Amino acid sequence: MSDFRLIPSIEQLRQRPAVRALEARFGVEATVSALRAAAADVRGAIAGGGAALSTEPSVVAWMEAAAGRRLGDAFRPSLEPVINASGVILHTNLGRAPLASPAIDRVAAIARGYSSLEYDVGRGARGTRDVHAEALLCRLTGAEAAVVVNNNAAATMIVLAALAAGREVIVSRGELVEIGGGFRIPDVMAQSGAVLREVGTTNKTRAADYAAVVTERTALILRVHPSNFRIEGFTERPTLADLVAVGRKSDIPVAEDLGSGYLRGASGPSSEPLAAVEPSVQATIAAGVDICCFSGDKLLGGPQAGIIVGRAALVGRIRKHPLMRALRVDKMTYAALEATLAEYAAGRAATTIPVQRMLAATADEIRVRAHALASAIGQMNGWSAELLAGVSAVGGGSAPGVELPTWLVAIAKDGLTPDALEEHLRQLTPPVIARIEKDRLVLDLRTVLSDQDSQLRDALIPSRQSPVPSP
């Protein structure tokens, strides 16, 4: 006969130090609920003849442990830090650009108290949030004015809505791209209320094609940088200067969606490999483009944001559009963005912005770190590690075709397939995100922050983790 008398009451359990600690951490209501669930589980175990639960102390210990596990699972954040050893610098699934230390410090300083988000300290009166970061953006890009929204898709949307709703926007057929998450330029344009006017062909569009379709209904000429693909071979695309000339002759504003936010020169020599495929914001503004938008969390290396720079009159219209309130950013985004931009303005970005450091890292520098990691892994019983020459990717829909030479650490564990080992790495604390290449699990230290090297070694040593599961 099952002896359910071994199960203490919930109130009895609440007097125990371990349970009081759970209540202090997770709250009384959640802890009591977890204890009740544990009591139900233990009743089932006792009824099933569980030999391990034959005494009251064993039952109490089991319930405390079960309640602790249940609460830990329930309260565990779904958003957690990971170590990116994939070699993809701007990994969209892993949050794209890591913030620089000055940006993190600035976010903490602003977040912990009140701030001048919409308050003009000089006048002692209400202000507007959309002025933040503008001075730095204008200084770095040469634009007359700037405004920030929550991502670059939103930037494109509000530019079209504010400047071209109900009227035509001319776009080359070769630039009707699909951006992240399945959103396509024609769909964004439709939602904005603008009317798409396609010109040219997929592989060839000339300045004359734009000029030929300008009418009284034309509101904007839009140029979209194909940042996540390349069209090669029999192709033609007008220069930005030619497109601006068409706009000037017809008195039609020209807008460019740059996407990645490459600040040439301000980034230092680290970004030079990108110059062939990524037009810079400064060059775009200097060419006479009226409005330009780009991301804050790609090559710029800041927080997620959509940045719009250009002529003051047009930016002013965008500021006043009703969508601005829906697409505006919060105080922490402004804090991180201003701190990131300040690093560029001070000439420190090449060394302080993580994305810039990753782009600048040489294969020789990475090899030194990779050799140290491979040696540590190779000393463990049943494990092997080998250095392989390879390439890293910029990622994030930026710099298509650019490959950065690197050195990979190929690791293996006796009895485990590469897929099983890759899954095991994802279960570590913190999770390690690797990649499988040519049926081998490889780690690329280009995307592992330098201060994470020891953390990565600790995570990979099985003696400091739970045992590797059997296949």
C-alpha positions as CSV (number, residue, x, y, z in Angstrom):
1,M,0.0,0.0,0.0
2,S,1.3,3.4,-0.9
3,D,2.3,5.6,2.1
4,F,1.4,9.1,1.1
5,R,2.0,10.2,4.7
6,L,5.7,10.6,3.8
7,I,4.7,13.7,1.8
8,P,4.9,16.8,4.1
9,S,2.4,19.6,3.8
10,I,3.3,22.7,1.7
11,E,3.4,24.8,4.8
12,Q,5.8,22.4,6.4
13,L,8.1,22.6,3.4
14,R,7.9,26.4,3.4
15,Q,9.6,26.5,6.7
16,R,12.7,24.8,5.4
17,P,15.8,27.0,4.5
18,A,16.1,25.7,1.0
19,V,12.4,26.5,0.2
20,R,12.7,29.9,1.8
21,A,15.6,30.6,-0.5
22,L,13.4,29.7,-3.4
23,E,10.7,32.0,-2.2
24,A,13.2,34.9,-1.9
25,R,14.4,34.3,-5.4
26,F,11.2,33.4,-7.3
27,G,8.4,34.7,-5.0
28,V,5.9,32.9,-2.8
29,E,3.2,32.2,-5.3
30,A,5.5,30.6,-7.9
31,T,7.3,28.6,-5.3
32,V,4.1,27.2,-3.8
33,S,2.8,26.3,-7.2
34,A,6.1,24.5,-7.9
35,L,5.9,22.6,-4.6
36,R,2.3,21.5,-5.4
37,A,3.4,20.2,-8.7
38,A,6.3,18.4,-7.1
39,A,3.9,16.9,-4.5
40,A,1.7,15.6,-7.4
41,D,4.8,14.0,-9.0
42,V,6.0,12.4,-5.9
43,R,2.5,10.9,-5.2
44,G,2.7,9.3,-8.6
45,A,6.2,8.0,-7.9
46,I,5.2,6.5,-4.6
47,A,2.2,5.0,-6.0
48,G,4.4,3.4,-8.7
49,G,6.6,1.8,-6.0
50,G,9.6,4.2,-6.2
51,A,12.1,2.6,-3.9
52,A,14.1,5.8,-3.7
53,L,11.2,7.6,-2.1
54,S,10.6,5.3,0.9
55,T,11.5,7.7,3.6
56,E,10.4,11.2,4.5
57,P,13.9,12.8,4.2
58,S,14.2,11.3,0.7
59,V,10.8,12.7,-0.3
60,V,11.6,16.2,1.1
61,A,14.9,16.3,-0.8
62,W,13.3,15.1,-4.0
63,M,10.5,17.8,-3.7
64,E,12.9,20.6,-3.0
65,A,15.1,19.6,-5.9
66,A,12.1,19.2,-8.3
67,A,10.6,22.5,-7.3
68,G,14.0,24.2,-7.8
69,R,14.3,22.8,-11.3
70,R,10.8,23.7,-12.2
71,L,11.3,27.3,-11.0
72,G,14.6,27.6,-12.8
73,D,13.1,26.5,-16.0
74,A,10.1,28.8,-15.7
75,F,12.2,31.9,-14.9
76,R,15.0,31.3,-17.3
77,P,15.2,34.1,-19.8
78,S,14.7,33.1,-23.4
79,L,17.2,35.8,-24.5
80,E,20.6,34.7,-23.3
81,P,24.3,35.4,-24.1
82,V,26.0,33.0,-26.5
83,I,29.6,32.7,-27.8
84,N,29.6,33.2,-31.6
85,A,32.2,30.9,-33.0
86,S,30.5,30.7,-36.4
87,G,32.7,33.1,-38.2
88,V,29.8,35.3,-39.3
89,I,30.4,38.7,-38.0
90,L,27.0,40.3,-38.4
91,H,25.0,37.1,-37.6
92,T,21.4,38.2,-37.7
93,N,20.2,35.3,-35.6
94,L,22.7,36.1,-32.9
95,G,21.9,39.8,-32.6
96,R,24.2,41.2,-35.2
97,A,26.7,43.7,-33.9
98,P,28.0,43.5,-30.3
99,L,28.1,46.9,-28.7
100,A,31.3,48.6,-27.8
101,S,32.2,49.1,-24.1
102,P,31.5,52.9,-24.2
103,A,28.1,52.2,-25.6
104,I,27.3,49.6,-22.9
105,D,28.5,52.0,-20.2
106,R,26.3,54.8,-21.7
107,V,23.2,52.6,-21.8
108,A,23.7,51.7,-18.2
109,A,24.2,55.3,-17.2
110,I,21.0,56.4,-19.0
111,A,18.9,53.4,-18.0
112,R,19.5,53.5,-14.3
113,G,17.8,56.9,-13.8
114,Y,16.0,59.7,-15.5
115,S,17.3,61.4,-18.6
116,S,16.7,64.3,-20.9
117,L,14.9,62.2,-23.5
118,E,12.3,64.8,-24.2
119,Y,13.4,67.6,-22.0
120,D,15.4,70.6,-23.1
121,V,17.7,71.2,-20.1
122,G,18.9,74.6,-21.5
123,R,15.5,76.0,-21.8
124,G,13.9,74.2,-18.9
125,A,11.0,73.1,-21.1
126,R,9.7,70.1,-23.0
127,G,12.0,69.0,-25.9
128,T,11.9,66.4,-28.6
129,R,13.6,63.1,-28.7
130,D,14.4,63.1,-32.4
131,V,17.2,65.6,-32.0
132,H,19.4,63.0,-30.2
133,A,22.4,61.7,-32.2
134,E,21.7,64.3,-35.0
135,A,24.7,66.4,-34.5
136,L,27.1,63.4,-34.6
137,L,25.4,61.9,-37.6
138,C,25.6,65.2,-39.6
139,R,29.3,65.6,-38.6
140,L,30.2,62.1,-39.7
141,T,28.2,61.9,-42.9
142,G,28.1,65.5,-44.1
143,A,24.3,65.6,-44.2
144,E,22.3,68.7,-43.3
145,A,19.9,66.8,-40.9
146,A,19.3,63.3,-39.5
147,V,16.6,61.4,-37.7
148,V,16.5,57.9,-36.2
149,V,13.8,55.2,-36.3
150,N,13.8,51.6,-35.0
151,N,15.3,49.8,-38.0
152,N,16.2,50.3,-41.6
153,A,13.0,48.7,-43.0
154,A,11.1,51.3,-40.9
155,A,13.4,54.0,-42.3
156,T,12.6,53.0,-45.8
157,M,8.9,52.9,-45.0
158,I,8.7,56.3,-43.4
159,V,10.8,57.9,-46.2
160,L,8.3,56.6,-48.8
161,A,5.3,57.5,-46.7
162,A,6.4,61.0,-45.9
163,L,7.8,61.9,-49.3
164,A,5.8,59.9,-51.8
165,A,2.4,58.6,-50.5
166,G,-0.1,58.5,-53.3
167,R,2.6,59.2,-55.9
168,E,5.1,57.3,-58.0
169,V,8.5,56.2,-56.9
170,I,10.9,55.1,-59.7
171,V,13.0,51.9,-58.9
172,S,15.1,49.8,-61.1
173,R,13.9,46.2,-61.6
174,G,17.3,45.0,-60.6
175,E,16.9,46.6,-57.2
176,L,13.5,45.2,-56.2
177,V,15.2,43.1,-53.5
178,E,13.9,41.1,-50.6
179,I,15.3,42.1,-47.2
180,G,15.5,40.1,-44.0
181,G,12.4,38.1,-42.8
182,G,10.8,37.9,-46.3
183,F,10.0,41.6,-46.6
184,R,10.3,42.9,-50.2
185,I,10.8,46.4,-51.4
186,P,7.5,46.3,-53.4
187,D,5.6,45.2,-50.3
188,V,7.2,47.9,-48.2
189,M,6.3,50.5,-50.9
190,A,2.7,49.3,-51.0
191,Q,2.3,49.6,-47.3
192,S,3.8,53.2,-47.4
193,G,1.1,54.3,-49.9
194,A,3.6,55.0,-52.6
195,V,3.2,53.7,-56.1
196,L,6.0,51.6,-57.6
197,R,7.2,52.6,-61.1
198,E,9.6,49.9,-62.4
199,V,12.3,50.8,-65.0
200,G,15.0,48.9,-66.8
201,T,15.6,45.2,-66.6
202,T,17.0,42.9,-63.9
203,N,20.6,43.1,-65.2
204,K,20.6,46.5,-67.0
205,T,19.2,49.9,-66.1
206,R,20.4,53.2,-67.5
207,A,20.0,56.8,-66.3
208,A,17.9,57.4,-69.4
209,D,15.4,54.8,-68.3
210,Y,14.7,56.8,-65.2
211,A,14.4,60.1,-67.1
212,A,12.0,58.6,-69.6
213,V,9.3,57.8,-67.0
214,V,9.3,61.0,-65.0
215,T,5.9,62.6,-65.0
216,E,3.9,65.0,-62.8
217,R,3.0,62.0,-60.6
218,T,6.7,61.2,-59.8
219,A,7.6,61.9,-56.2
220,L,10.9,60.2,-55.7
221,I,13.7,58.3,-57.4
222,L,14.8,55.4,-55.2
223,R,18.1,53.6,-55.4
224,V,18.4,50.4,-53.4
225,H,21.8,49.0,-52.7
226,P,21.8,45.2,-53.3
227,S,23.7,44.4,-50.1
228,N,22.8,40.7,-49.8
229,F,23.5,39.6,-53.4
230,R,25.4,40.4,-56.5
231,I,24.4,40.4,-60.2
232,E,27.4,39.6,-62.3
233,G,28.1,39.4,-66.0
234,F,26.2,41.4,-68.6
235,T,25.1,44.2,-66.3
236,E,24.8,48.0,-66.2
237,R,23.8,50.4,-63.5
238,P,23.9,54.2,-63.6
239,T,26.4,55.9,-61.4
240,L,25.0,57.8,-58.4
241,A,26.1,61.1,-60.0
242,D,24.1,60.2,-63.2
243,L,21.0,59.4,-61.1
244,V,21.4,62.6,-59.1
245,A,21.7,64.5,-62.4
246,V,18.3,63.1,-63.6
247,G,16.8,64.1,-60.3
248,R,18.1,67.6,-60.5
249,K,17.0,68.1,-64.1
250,S,13.5,66.9,-63.2
251,D,13.4,68.5,-59.7
252,I,12.8,65.1,-58.2
253,P,14.4,64.1,-54.9
254,V,16.8,61.1,-55.1
255,A,16.8,58.7,-52.1
256,E,19.2,55.8,-51.5
257,D,18.6,52.8,-49.2
258,L,22.2,51.8,-48.3
259,G,21.3,49.1,-45.8
260,S,24.6,48.4,-44.1
261,G,25.8,51.8,-42.9
262,Y,29.4,51.8,-44.0
263,L,31.3,54.9,-42.8
264,R,34.4,54.9,-44.9
265,G,37.4,56.7,-43.5
266,A,35.9,57.1,-40.1
267,S,36.3,53.3,-39.7
268,G,40.0,53.4,-40.5
269,P,41.9,50.9,-42.6
270,S,40.0,47.9,-41.1
271,S,37.1,48.4,-43.4
272,E,39.0,48.8,-46.7
273,P,38.1,45.3,-48.0
274,L,34.5,46.4,-48.0
275,A,35.1,49.5,-50.1
276,A,34.7,47.6,-53.4
277,V,31.2,46.3,-52.6
278,E,29.8,48.7,-49.9
279,P,29.2,52.4,-50.9
280,S,29.9,54.7,-48.0
281,V,27.3,57.0,-46.4
282,Q,29.7,60.0,-46.8
283,A,30.2,59.3,-50.6
284,T,26.5,59.0,-51.1
285,I,25.8,62.4,-49.4
286,A,28.7,64.0,-51.2
287,A,27.3,62.8,-54.6
288,G,24.2,64.9,-53.9
289,V,21.6,62.3,-52.8
290,D,18.8,64.1,-51.1
291,I,17.9,61.3,-48.6
292,C,19.9,58.3,-47.4
293,C,18.9,55.6,-44.9
294,F,21.0,52.7,-43.4
295,S,21.2,50.4,-40.4
296,G,22.7,51.1,-37.0
297,D,23.6,47.5,-36.1
298,K,25.4,46.3,-39.2
299,L,28.7,47.8,-40.3
300,L,28.3,50.8,-38.1
301,G,28.5,48.4,-35.1
302,G,25.9,50.1,-33.0
303,P,22.3,49.2,-31.7
304,Q,19.4,48.2,-34.0
305,A,18.2,51.4,-35.6
306,G,17.3,52.9,-38.9
307,I,19.2,56.1,-39.6
308,I,17.9,58.7,-42.1
309,V,20.3,61.5,-43.2
310,G,19.9,64.1,-45.9
311,R,18.5,67.5,-46.8
312,A,17.0,69.4,-43.8
313,A,13.7,70.1,-45.6
314,L,13.0,66.5,-46.4
315,V,14.1,65.2,-43.0
316,G,11.8,67.7,-41.5
317,R,8.9,66.3,-43.4
318,I,9.8,62.8,-42.2
319,R,10.0,64.1,-38.6
320,K,6.4,65.4,-38.8
321,H,4.9,62.3,-40.3
322,P,2.4,60.4,-38.0
323,L,4.4,57.2,-38.4
324,M,7.3,58.8,-36.6
325,R,5.7,58.1,-33.2
326,A,5.1,54.4,-34.0
327,L,8.7,54.0,-35.3
328,R,10.6,56.1,-32.8
329,V,13.4,54.6,-30.7
330,D,13.8,54.6,-26.9
331,K,16.4,56.2,-24.7
332,M,18.7,53.2,-24.5
333,T,18.9,53.0,-28.3
334,Y,19.8,56.7,-28.5
335,A,22.4,56.2,-25.7
336,A,24.1,53.3,-27.4
337,L,24.0,55.0,-30.8
338,E,25.4,58.3,-29.6
339,A,28.2,56.5,-27.8
340,T,29.0,54.5,-30.9
341,L,29.1,57.5,-33.1
342,A,31.3,59.3,-30.6
343,E,33.9,56.6,-31.1
344,Y,33.9,57.2,-34.9
345,A,34.1,61.0,-34.4
346,A,37.1,60.6,-32.0
347,G,38.9,58.3,-34.5
348,R,38.8,55.3,-32.1
349,A,36.3,53.1,-33.9
350,A,38.8,50.8,-35.5
351,T,39.9,49.6,-32.1
352,T,36.9,50.1,-29.8
353,I,34.0,48.9,-32.0
354,P,33.8,45.1,-31.9
355,V,32.7,44.8,-35.5
356,Q,35.5,47.0,-36.7
357,R,38.0,44.9,-34.7
358,M,36.7,41.7,-36.2
359,L,36.9,43.1,-39.7
360,A,40.5,44.2,-39.0
361,A,41.8,41.0,-37.4
362,T,44.4,39.3,-39.6
363,A,44.6,35.6,-40.2
364,D,47.9,35.5,-38.3
365,E,46.4,37.1,-35.2
366,I,43.5,34.6,-35.3
367,R,45.9,31.7,-35.8
368,V,47.7,32.5,-32.5
369,R,44.4,32.4,-30.6
370,A,43.3,29.3,-32.5
371,H,46.5,27.4,-31.8
372,A,46.1,28.0,-28.0
373,L,42.6,26.7,-28.1
374,A,43.4,23.7,-30.2
375,S,46.3,22.8,-27.9
376,A,44.0,22.9,-24.8
377,I,41.4,20.7,-26.5
378,G,43.9,18.3,-27.9
379,Q,45.1,17.5,-24.4
380,M,41.8,16.1,-23.3
381,N,41.2,12.4,-23.5
382,G,39.1,11.4,-26.5
383,W,39.2,14.8,-28.1
384,S,41.1,16.0,-31.1
385,A,41.7,19.5,-32.6
386,E,43.3,20.6,-35.8
387,L,44.0,24.0,-37.4
388,L,42.5,24.6,-40.9
389,A,42.8,27.6,-43.2
390,G,39.3,29.0,-43.9
391,V,37.3,32.2,-44.5
392,S,35.0,34.3,-42.3
393,A,31.9,36.1,-43.6
394,V,30.7,39.7,-42.9
395,G,27.0,38.6,-42.8
396,G,23.9,40.6,-42.0
397,G,23.2,41.2,-45.7
398,S,26.5,43.2,-46.0
399,A,29.4,42.9,-48.3
400,P,28.3,40.0,-50.5
401,G,31.2,38.0,-51.8
402,V,33.7,39.4,-49.4
403,E,35.7,36.6,-47.7
404,L,38.0,37.3,-44.8
405,P,40.9,34.8,-44.5
406,T,40.9,33.1,-41.1
407,W,42.1,30.0,-39.2
408,L,39.6,27.4,-38.0
409,V,39.8,25.0,-35.1
410,A,38.3,21.7,-36.3
411,I,37.3,19.7,-33.2
412,A,36.1,16.1,-32.8
413,K,35.1,13.8,-29.9
414,D,35.4,10.0,-30.0
415,G,32.0,8.4,-30.6
416,L,30.2,11.7,-31.6
417,T,29.2,12.8,-35.1
418,P,29.7,16.5,-36.0
419,D,26.0,17.0,-35.7
420,A,25.9,15.5,-32.2
421,L,28.9,17.5,-31.1
422,E,27.4,20.7,-32.5
423,E,24.2,20.0,-30.5
424,H,26.3,19.4,-27.4
425,L,28.0,22.8,-27.8
426,R,24.6,24.5,-27.9
427,Q,23.7,23.0,-24.5
428,L,26.8,24.4,-22.8
429,T,26.7,27.5,-20.5
430,P,27.0,29.8,-22.3
431,P,25.9,28.1,-25.5
432,V,28.7,27.9,-28.2
433,I,27.5,28.4,-31.7
434,A,29.8,26.7,-34.2
435,R,29.4,25.6,-37.8
436,I,29.8,22.4,-39.7
437,E,32.0,22.6,-42.8
438,K,33.0,19.7,-45.0
439,D,31.5,17.3,-42.4
440,R,33.7,18.7,-39.7
441,L,32.7,20.9,-36.7
442,V,34.8,24.1,-36.8
443,L,35.2,27.1,-34.6
444,D,36.2,30.5,-36.0
445,L,37.7,32.8,-33.4
446,R,37.3,35.9,-35.5
447,T,33.8,36.3,-34.1
448,V,34.7,35.3,-30.5
449,L,35.4,38.4,-28.5
450,S,39.0,38.4,-27.3
451,D,37.9,38.5,-23.7
452,Q,35.8,35.4,-24.3
453,D,38.7,33.1,-25.1
454,S,39.1,31.8,-21.6
455,Q,35.3,31.5,-21.3
456,L,35.2,29.4,-24.5
457,R,38.0,27.1,-23.3
458,D,36.2,26.6,-20.0
459,A,32.9,25.8,-21.8
460,L,34.6,23.3,-24.1
461,I,36.4,21.3,-21.3
462,P,34.0,18.4,-20.4
463,S,35.4,18.1,-16.9
464,R,34.0,21.5,-16.1
465,Q,30.6,20.7,-17.7
466,S,28.2,17.8,-17.5
467,P,29.4,14.7,-19.3
468,V,29.1,14.6,-23.1
469,P,26.0,12.6,-23.9
470,S,26.4,9.2,-25.6
471,P,25.4,9.1,-29.2
